[in-house]
């Protein structure tokens, strides 16, 4: 049994793509189990960065199999575009990329509805890719799965039903329903024929792989604080990027999950709306944004930046049962005289050491900080923990104490080689 999960411990953008790329060499299968093309994983290929949204990060290794399972929502056009990008880079996907026949698909009306809801309801800050409305259709039992999409007559009937159900919203937006249906059907044959060779029963594929003791690496999108149940609701994504999402999103038994690796940034960032207790609005926030190149891989939006929040990371550790951590972007903090760590929250005289569910407390609480000395100098290229500046080492050790899990790896850049193995010879699989 060799199953490893890599997931985010903050609000996403922790550097999971680089981590998965680093570990994928040891794996046989790399698997996406939730989310959609609202995710963005930046990889370095032949010295040039590029972004993947749906295809798992392990695709850069020629002998790895990449799965997109039933918990993911798939935009056929976005999937084709991503495959075309990889083909143009001479990266083979034939016989290596598989999508679940039970995954639900995103259609143009989902994107329209996403934009409508974003402008009319509570502003969430979605990517407007249609992710939420596609998941809503799934829950409302209106969804169209990949297996349905590939049967043209089934698809047309379901499409008619969906357009009828959504008529009031689309009509209010002056959308011509007949033209929209014609647009969808005009590109249907090309898209359906394109994705057909990739479609399999991914649950069965994984079951057989696990029975053969092959190495499976699960890659989450977003982060724990964007989880539909355990995040900063309602400012969350529409799926479960936590470890529990694997069981429903890929059909894998809980007992098969062996190691859970949380990815955590040395400071905290967030894209979009929602509470962010340690957010900075000063020169330090600008410093971190500039040093960390904190702009969304999917949206290009500048990320909100703040001090490390140990409350949310402890929350993530407990929710997911994390037993390993990798710390990213420590190098981006070099040059700060003083660093702060949030150790608890305070609201109306009460101290909160655990992450509160209350929207009011999440919005209005103030951070309780612990100050530590900063460090100077270029630390990229260092591969030995003991070679880091002493204050950088102390910072890492203090984070470990506060979140309760050892930091086994430190990433100091986007390149796969820019990693410090704090704990040597960790058996990931």
Secondary structure, 3 states (H helix, E strand, C coil): CEEEEEEECCCCCCCHHHHHHHHHCCCCEEEECCECCCCCEEEEECCEEEEECCCCHHHHCCCCEEEECCCEEEEHHHHHHHHHHHHHCCCCCCCCEEEECCCEEECHHHHHHHHHHHHHCCCCCCCCCCHHHHHHHHHCCCCCEHHHHCCHHHHHHHHHHHHHHCHHHHHHCCCCHHHHHHHHHHCHHHHHHHHHCCEECHHHHHHHHHHCCCEEEEECCCCHHHCCCCCCCCCCCCCCCCCCHHHHHHCCCHHHCCEEEEEEECCEEECCCCCCCCECCCHHHHHHHHHHCCECCCCCCECEEECEEHHHHHHHHHHHCCCEEEEECHHHHCCCCEEEEEEEEEECCEEECCCCCCHHHHHHCEEEEEEEECCCCCCCCCCCHHHCCHHHHHHHHHHHHHHCCCEEEEECCCCCCCEEECCCCCCCC
